[in-house]
Amino acid sequence: MRVGIVGAGALGKRIATELDEGKVPGARATALCSRDLARAQTFAGTLSYPLAVVPLQAVPPLCDLMIEVAGAHAVDSVVRTALSAGKEVMVLSCGALLDRADLFDLARQHGTRIHIPSGAIVGLDGLIAAATGRIDAVTVTTRKPPAGLRGAPGVELAGLDLDAIREPTLVFCGSVSQGYPLFPANVNVAAAVSMAGIGPHRTILQVIADPSISRNTHDVQVDGDFGSMHFHIENVPSEDNPRTGRLTALSILAYLRQLTSPLHMGI
């Protein structure tokens, strides 16, 4: 499988490096797109295998699957570019897909698919299974060190000084659809949970700034006719981006292994 990576930040470089080292048998990075092509070219020169550094429109002919790791602002253009060329696309900034039926219609039109890895959360397979029956309620509680919420519009709207927080502080409580625009770089976990379950308008999101923790923490509570389930995960933040947990990169690699393996586990 030839993989085109859109985004040459910490996550994009990690995936390219892991594929270059053969961590996913049958998959290799063949193209890299970035806003800073010169810097991306310098990075590509550190890899063992040739990696074409090209503008977005030139990525599809060089790959079988495009991976978006560029941020929410890039999702529309990346997905449209991939699908229109008949290529499959993996989206990490999945919150940008909320209420975007037009993009899913485009995938159907071109006979291809949009992939969403689990990212920084666990249990999506069980949630998807439960959603084939009746789910009554889903609540996602995200706790992050204050630094992990820096720059979020929702923090400014709440009038909070993150440097002055001394105890766990509720920053937001509402639906995922209401919360995503306020925390676009922070709540892709909640977006993925909502898409796997009962949708962004019914899934409740709580965002808490907690100076007592050093890890991005997520709790998901699901209740329905199947019973109840609870997921709890504490992610070590990436060294280069405190908004992203280390598990995110691992989930991309695991997903690629599933796509290239004769064995498929889970949903």
Secondary structure, DSSP 8 states (H G I E B T S, - for coil): -EEEEE--SHHHHHHHHHHHTTSSTT-EEEEEE-S-HHHHHHHHTTSSS--EE--GGGSGGG-SEEEE-S-GGGHHHHHHHHHHTT-EEEES-GGGGTT-HHHHHHHHHHT--EE---TT---HHHHHHHTTS-EEEEEEEEEE-GGGGTT-HHHHHTT--GGG--S-EEEEEEEHHHHGGGSTTT-HHHHHHHHHTT-TTTSEEEEEE-TT-SSEEEEEEEEETTEEEEEEEEE-B-SS-TTSBTHHHHHHHHHHHHHHSS-----
